[in-house]
Amino acid sequence: MSWRVKHLYIHIPFCKSVCTYCDFVRFVSDETNIKKYIDKIIKEIKTKCRPNQFETIYIGGGTPNYLNNKTLNHLLGNLNKYLQAKKYEFTIECNPEHLTYEQALVLKKNKINRVSLGVQTVNNNILIKYKRQHTFNNVKLAITNLHKANINNISCDLIYGFNELTNKDIKQAVQFIMNECIRHVSWYALELKNNSILNNQKYQLNDTLIEKQLAYVIKCMNDIKYQRYEVSSWSINKKYQSMHNKAYWLSNDWKAIGLGACGFENKVYYENIGNIKEWKPKKTIYTKQDYYFQIMLMGLRLKEGLNLNRKMHKDAYLFYKDKLEYVHITNNHLISDNLNLLDNTLQELI
């Protein structure tokens, strides 16, 4: 029964402009189409979900906070009743340039208790080159506005691997994280996505630089004593680990609503395809091997690894046991020897 699913992802595919490295489903659109899309989202939620169902709801994009405050209030007001009454995590992705104090109050009023802020870098020249619409000052103001509205569980997304990025930029970003007491940080390596502007421009990644920058990121995050609990994720302590993302990494079921949203329910993976007026799920039914590979692929990203007391994790481990390398078992958890070399382990499974 889909009502037993405890995690919900909603995709808002609208942006003011398109960043050069992005290939998520996104559009530059007008208010009329945006409102119609949000109304369709709400209608689908009322049909497929029930009140108090979800432990986590995550609104991603696109740029969810590109919605004007009235439309955002309409969406969140219809969503928050689907959260469990007590412990829940309600996250929205935001771009700094749109995050006014008035918008922060809308988020707070509607039970948002976690904001994922798209910072990417503190170097303004890099932000301009890669078509971001904010500056570092916008980031600082957005965080001030969130704090004033008493939203303190803030995650910052940062990217390493830009050819122009220096260790000084990384150090400055980490100093900012510490100074602002940012609870959670995701450091992602720059990738060339198939449908991105960078890929079409034949951008060349520097793998050696990426490797060195990751090592420096790890050193700097260790220096400020943040805990790396997943390949790309650090938190100030365990309390601020992302509950929603951990559902993905542990291969729990999650429901997906909206164009471009991907979900996983009862061993069926699906992506909602179509257009902003109409979409439907394109389904992939996982075989036993597909399912067990996903469990390994996602679970070994976590520092704590796979809990072999869970039947699905133990079954996946036993299925791949003879092929596994660079892993060990501690306290009945299957753990990667080195998160930075995880690809070596997965290559053996492939």
Buried (B, 14 or more C-beta within 10 A) or exposed (E): EEEEBBBBBBBBBBBEEBBBBBBBBBBEBEEEEBBEBBBBBBEBBEEBBEEEBBBBBBBBBBBBBBBBBEBBBBBBBBBBBBBBEEEBBBBBBBBBBBBBEEBBBBBBEBBBBBBBBBBBBBBBEBBEEBBBBBBBEBBBBBBBBBBEBEBBBBBBBBBBBBEEBEEEBBBBBBBBBBEBEBBBBBBBBBBBEEEBBBBEEEBEBEEEBBEEBBEBBBEBBEEBEBBBBBBBBBBBEEEBBBBBBBBBBBBBBBBBBBBBBBBBBEBEBBBBEEEBEEBEBEEEEBEEEEBBBBBBBBBBBBBBBBBBEBEBBBBBBEBBEEEBEBBEEEEEBBBBEEBEEBEEBBEEBE
